[in-house]
Amino acid sequence: MAVALDPDRVDGPLRISDAWAIPATELEWRFSRSSGPGGQGVNTADSRAELSWSPRTSTSWAQLPPVLQDRLLERLAPRLVNGAIVIAASEYRAQLRNRQAARRRLAQLLREALAPPPRRRGATKPTRGSVERRLQAKKVRSRLKANRGVVSSD
């Protein structure tokens, strides 16, 4: 019997799709003090989590087809910082929940970047009725403005 991976685990591989998972050893964590909620512990607990992943040095990245590698690099280019994607999470008081949030965000970002481009929309002609309605509205507006002439005081 196969055991399903818990998506909220922070020590296991990060599952992006059925065919692609990033091993936990390729994910780098940094922790710091959060400026968000935390009460008295806000100045003592390192609850802010920063997750970084470098696609170019990843072994799981090399297993992707070149077409997907190019698509990911093109779509992630604005997010790369020194060749790595960095996700920061500090909305929770607990470090564990921030780690889970960062993992979820990274997985979602990579899923969206992997998605195929949307189909191009075909050019369409406006309907005859919509053209007639537009021209009629223009005539009405034109008559309204034509009546705005200078008022003579005779």
C-alpha positions in Angstrom: 0.0 0.0 0.0 1.4 3.4 -1.0 1.6 6.1 1.6 0.4 9.5 0.5 2.8 12.3 1.2 1.5 14.9 3.6 1.7 18.3 1.8 2.2 20.1 5.1 5.4 18.2 6.0 8.4 20.4 6.0 11.1 17.7 6.0 9.9 15.7 2.9 10.2 16.3 -0.8 8.2 19.2 -2.2 5.7 17.7 -4.6 5.1 20.0 -7.6 3.2 17.6 -9.9 2.7 13.9 -10.2 5.9 13.6 -12.2 8.1 16.2 -10.4 9.2 16.6 -6.8 12.0 18.6 -5.4 14.0 16.7 -2.7 14.2 18.4 0.7 18.0 18.5 0.5 17.7 21.1 -2.4 15.6 23.5 -0.4 17.5 26.0 1.7 15.9 27.5 4.8 16.8 30.7 6.7 15.0 32.0 9.8 14.8 35.4 11.3 12.7 37.4 13.6 9.3 38.3 12.2 7.9 41.8 12.4 4.3 40.4 12.3 2.1 39.0 15.1 3.8 37.3 18.0 3.1 39.0 21.3 5.9 38.8 23.8 7.7 36.2 21.7 8.0 38.5 18.7 11.5 39.7 19.7 12.8 36.3 20.8 11.5 33.7 18.3 12.9 33.3 14.8 9.5 32.6 13.3 10.0 34.2 9.8 10.9 31.5 7.3 12.7 32.1 4.0 12.8 29.3 1.5 15.1 29.4 -1.4 15.6 27.0 -4.3 18.2 27.2 -7.1 16.8 25.7 -10.4 20.2 25.6 -12.2 21.9 23.5 -9.5 18.9 21.2 -8.9 19.0 17.5 -9.8 15.3 17.4 -10.1 15.4 20.3 -12.5 17.7 18.3 -14.8 15.1 15.6 -15.0 12.5 17.9 -16.6 12.3 18.1 -20.4 14.2 21.0 -22.0 10.9 22.6 -23.1 9.7 22.8 -19.5 13.1 24.0 -18.3 13.0 26.8 -20.8 9.4 27.7 -19.9 10.1 27.7 -16.2 13.2 29.9 -16.6 11.4 32.4 -18.8 8.5 32.7 -16.4 10.5 32.8 -13.2 13.2 35.1 -14.5 11.8 38.2 -12.8 11.6 36.3 -9.4 15.2 35.0 -9.5 17.6 36.5 -7.0 21.2 35.5 -7.6 19.9 32.4 -9.5 17.5 31.3 -6.8 13.8 31.7 -6.1 13.3 33.1 -2.6 9.9 32.8 -0.8 9.4 34.5 2.6 6.6 33.8 5.0 6.0 35.6 8.2 2.2 35.8 8.6 2.0 33.2 11.4 3.3 33.2 14.9 4.8 29.7 14.6 7.9 28.9 12.6 6.4 25.6 11.5 3.3 27.2 10.0 5.5 29.8 8.2 7.6 27.0 6.8 4.4 25.2 5.5 3.2 28.4 4.0 6.5 29.0 2.2 6.5 25.5 0.8 2.9 25.9 -0.4 3.7 29.2 -2.1 6.8 27.8 -3.8 4.9 24.8 -5.1 2.1 27.0 -6.4 4.5 29.3 -8.1 6.2 26.4 -9.9 2.9 24.9 -10.9 1.8 28.1 -12.5 5.1 28.5 -14.3 4.9 24.9 -15.6 1.4 25.4 -16.9 1.1 25.4 -20.7 0.4 28.8 -22.3 -3.2 29.6 -22.9 -4.7 29.1 -26.3 -4.6 32.1 -28.5 -7.9 33.7 -29.0 -9.1 33.8 -32.6 -10.0 37.2 -34.1 -13.8 37.8 -34.3 -16.0 40.3 -36.2 -18.5 42.4 -34.3 -22.1 41.3 -35.0 -24.2 43.4 -37.4 -26.5 44.3 -34.6 -23.7 45.6 -32.3 -22.3 47.7 -35.2 -25.7 49.2 -35.8 -26.2 49.9 -32.1 -22.9 51.6 -31.9 -23.5 53.8 -34.9 -27.0 54.7 -33.6 -25.6 55.7 -30.2 -23.0 57.9 -32.0 -25.7 59.7 -33.9 -27.7 60.3 -30.7 -24.6 61.7 -29.0 -23.8 63.8 -32.0 -27.3 65.4 -32.1 -27.1 66.1 -28.3 -23.7 67.9 -28.7 -24.9 69.8 -31.8 -27.7 71.3 -29.7 -25.2 72.7 -27.2 -24.5 75.8 -29.3 -24.0 79.3 -28.0 -27.2 80.7 -26.6 -28.1 84.1 -28.1 -29.8 86.7 -26.0 -32.3 88.2 -28.4 
